[in-house]
Amino acid sequence: MVELEVKYNIEKKIPQKIDVSNKLFWKFIRVEDVIIELEILNKLPEKDRIILSTAIYYRMDFFITGNVKDFSYLLNKKIGETLVLSPKEFCYKENEK
């Protein structure tokens, strides 16, 4: 599900980078979508809730989203072991290392 959304967004917004994204996807580990019931996720639309709950379930270090409209109340918050960040915040965090 996430892979399809990312590819769609790249094709729509920066089509000249689709080859780069396709090469990156070969390196990714694919996991099954998992829905976990957490009250903090109830404000999210279902399609966003599935993506974030999957990240939380698999204990991803980061959940990076450009969807600040729906995820604004979760940005810079840690849910379980997963920190929710915008792409910009993630880049700044990585530069701190």
C-alpha positions in Angstrom: 0.0 0.0 0.0 2.7 2.5 1.0 4.8 1.6 -2.0 1.9 2.3 -4.4 1.2 5.6 -2.8 4.9 6.7 -2.9 5.2 5.7 -6.6 2.0 7.5 -7.4 3.2 10.7 -5.7 6.6 10.6 -7.4 5.0 10.0 -10.8 2.6 12.9 -10.2 5.0 15.4 -8.6 8.5 14.6 -9.8 8.2 12.1 -12.7 11.8 12.6 -13.7 12.8 10.7 -10.5 10.7 7.6 -11.0 13.7 5.5 -12.1 15.6 6.5 -8.9 12.6 5.5 -6.8 12.2 2.2 -8.6 15.8 1.3 -7.8 15.3 2.2 -4.2 12.3 0.0 -3.8 14.4 -3.1 -4.7 16.2 -2.5 -1.4 13.2 -2.2 0.8 11.8 -5.0 2.9 8.1 -5.4 2.3 5.8 -6.1 5.3 2.1 -6.9 5.5 -0.3 -4.1 6.5 -1.4 -4.4 10.1 -4.2 -2.5 11.8 -3.7 -1.9 15.5 -6.3 -0.1 17.6 -4.8 2.9 19.3 -7.0 5.8 20.5 -4.4 8.3 19.3 -4.8 7.1 15.7 -8.6 7.5 15.7 -8.5 11.0 14.1 -6.7 9.7 11.0 -8.5 8.7 7.9 -8.5 4.9 7.6 -5.9 4.7 4.8 -3.5 6.7 6.9 -4.3 4.8 10.1 -3.3 1.5 8.4 0.0 2.9 7.2 1.0 4.4 10.6 -0.3 1.4 12.6 1.8 -0.9 10.4 4.9 1.2 11.1 4.2 1.1 14.9 3.5 -2.7 14.8 6.8 -3.4 13.1 8.6 -1.0 15.5 9.9 1.3 12.7 12.2 4.0 14.1 10.6 6.7 12.0 7.3 7.3 10.2 8.0 10.1 7.6 5.0 11.9 6.1 4.4 14.9 3.9 0.8 14.8 4.9 0.9 17.5 7.6 -2.8 18.2 7.3 -3.9 14.8 8.7 -0.8 14.0 10.8 -0.2 17.5 12.3 -1.2 16.4 15.8 1.3 13.5 15.7 4.3 15.2 14.3 7.4 15.0 16.5 5.6 12.5 18.7 6.7 9.0 19.5 4.2 6.2 19.4 5.7 3.1 20.8 9.1 3.1 19.2 8.1 5.0 16.1 8.7 8.8 15.8 6.4 10.6 13.4 8.3 13.3 11.4 7.9 15.4 8.3 10.5 14.9 5.6 12.1 18.2 6.6 12.3 17.3 10.3 13.7 13.9 9.4 16.5 15.6 7.3 17.3 17.9 10.2 17.4 15.0 12.6 19.7 13.0 10.4 22.1 16.1 10.1 22.3 16.2 14.0 24.2 12.9 14.0 
